[in-house]
Amino acid sequence: MSHDDPALRRAGIDYVRGCVDIAAAVGSPHVAGPMYSATGKTRLLSPTERERQRGWAVESLAEVAEYAAGRDVRLAIEPLNRFETDLVNTVEQGLDLCERIGGANVGLLLDTFHMNIEERSLPDAIRLAGGRVFHFHACENDRGAPGSGHIDWDGVLAALADVDYPGQIVIESFSPEIREIARAVSLWRPLAESPDALVRDGLASLRRGLARAQTR
């Protein structure tokens, strides 16, 4: 979507438009992810070159956002950490991209794994995003089960309550058995005794945290 080659930008636009069509067909409220760029692009660009890349991303996503609005689908743009992209790393940068794209159907997917690397305060970043939080990934600092690492889940869940987040809280994790994805996210070891254990323990921890957030 932000490639130097206009033909590849068009291919990116057409691909995400196809995702929008699928979302509309199955009743998904949004298409979510780091759709502004291919992942793994980490370049030392000048400010002028970086702005050109962002401008192309805005131009491409504005076209997709208009298309999605006509199908009652929202775009949830995901900031990624510095090791996976050089374009949008923080909530502040994500909000800037949303503002430049325009459209009430453009917001953010926030992921605590990436935020733990890039944000100085996860709760403050969530509150900054406010009503632009369209989707949320609950991931421990090592991508394991929520509650098994050092992320401040009470602070994170309290911040989601403060912004009246109405959507899903999704545990996103990965298995080294799926080699292509494991390589893409640099997952070289199991994160729990089993996938089922990760889900069970993570869900139990989030439920306890949500109960505390609702009674504070």
GIDA-V768888 format. One line per field, one symbol per residue. phi: phi as a letter, one per 20 degrees, with the letter a starting at -180 (. if undefined). psi: psi as a letter, one per 20 degrees, with the letter a starting at -180 (. if undefined). A space follows every 10 residues. Layout:
# GIDA-V768888
phi=???
psi=???
This chain:
# GIDA-V768888
phi=.cffegffff ffffffgfff ffgffenffb dcqeffaffn eccedfgfff ffffffffff ffffffffff dlcdddedfd ffedbddcdd ggfffffgff fmnfedbcdd cfffffedef bffffffffl fefebbdecf gdmefgnecd feffffffff ffelfeeedd fdbcdffeff fgffdlddbf dbfagfffff ffffffffff ffffdf
psi=ikqhohhhgh hgghghhhhg ggghhikpir pqamiiqqqj onqnqrhggg hgghghgggg hhghggghhi jlpqpopopr rhiiqjgohr gghghggggh grpijpbqop phgghhhhqh ogghgghghc iiohqppopr hjjappiibj pnhggghhhh hhjlpiaqop oorrpihnhg hgghjlojqq irhqhhhggg hgggghgggh ghhij.
